[in-house]
């Protein structure tokens, strides 16, 4: 059951996160849990929808592992801005332990590994760096959502996708995570301004020795539709939880 919290959703964008960036990555599952625990007698369904996404940008590292990630810029109704980076990687423990073998990299039957799906609060959208420290390529951007997109819903969607599949090099890697999350958002919230850059042609690909691009991910409408349906249920449950938490808090702490 959520616990009583003094955090103020009415005046702060995502009050459970540190107010300044750049911060260390936080597991998406944990962000989802602390978001739920921040609901209290002062929280309403309108409050958790008061931070709306203004733009989502999809990036790809130009070198190294050609990692892909999303940067989400959202604005609170009082004017406060929050910038978050969403991404997937294999568990640091398994990488450090040498568990990423050749068979995991190149065989279709690669062993599943725990995914390291994280959210990082950034200082600004102006200076976004890739995993190698260089400036990444902009793949695509999405904004002007026909259906208003609360940042709360992006966190719920990212958590659903995180729990949907473990990490596999050839199927459920960072490319899959980013494309699935943008697909779910596109399906449910209809961004009216969608810009695809030249790097979009190389999204979901990794260049082997000799710079031969190999496609590791393509669109999967069935997965997107399934997760989108689950997201609608999750949003309803979360709104009900906000109302329930408010009632419980009023009884226990009045």
RABEL-V547291 format. One record per pair of residues at least 6 apart in sequence whose C-alpha atoms are under 7 Angstrom apart, sorted by the first residue. I is the first residue (numbers start at 0). J is the second residue. Records with the same first field share a line. If there is no record, write none. Layout:
I->J  J
This chain:
1->35  36  38  244
2->36
3->39  248
4->37  38  39
6->14  15  37
7->14
8->14  42  46  47
9->46
10->77
11->75  79
12->50  75  79  80  81
15->33  34  37
19->122
20->120  121  122
21->120  121  122
22->119  120  121
23->119
24->117  118  119
25->117  118  119
26->115  116  117  118
27->116  117  118  158
28->158
31->154  155  158
38->241  244
39->244  245  248
40->244  245  246  248  249
41->245
42->241  245
43->241  242
44->238  241
47->151
48->149  151
49->75  76  149
50->73  74  75  76  149  150
51->73  74  75  147  148  149  150
52->71  72  73  74  148  149  150
53->72  73  74  142  143
54->71  72  140  141  142
55->69  70  71  72  140  141  142
56->69  70  71  139  140  141
57->68  69  70  137  138  139  140
58->67  68  69  135  136  137  138
59->65  66  67  68  135  136  137  138
60->66  67  129  135  136
61->135  136
63->131
65->205
66->173
67->173  174  177
68->85  86  177
69->84  85  86  177
70->82  83  84  85
71->82  83  84
72->81  82  83
73->80  81  82  150
74->80  81
82->120  121  122  123  124
83->118  119  120  121
84->118  119  120  121
85->117  118  119
86->116  117  118  173
87->114  115  116  117  172  173  176
88->114  115  116  172  173
89->112  113  114  115  166
90->113  114  115
102->109
103->109  110  168
104->168  169
107->169
109->167
110->167
111->165  166  167
112->165  166  167
113->165  166
114->165  166
116->161
127->134
128->134  135
129->135
136->198
137->196  198
138->195  196  197  198  199
139->194  195  196  199
140->193  194  195
141->190  192  193  194
142->190  191  192  193
143->190  191  192
144->188  189  190  191
145->188  189  190  191
146->188  189
147->188
148->188
152->234
156->180  230
157->180
164->171
165->171
166->172
169->215
170->215  216
174->203  216
175->216
179->223
182->223
183->223  227
187->227
203->214  215  216  217
204->212  213  214  215  216
205->212  213  214
206->212  213
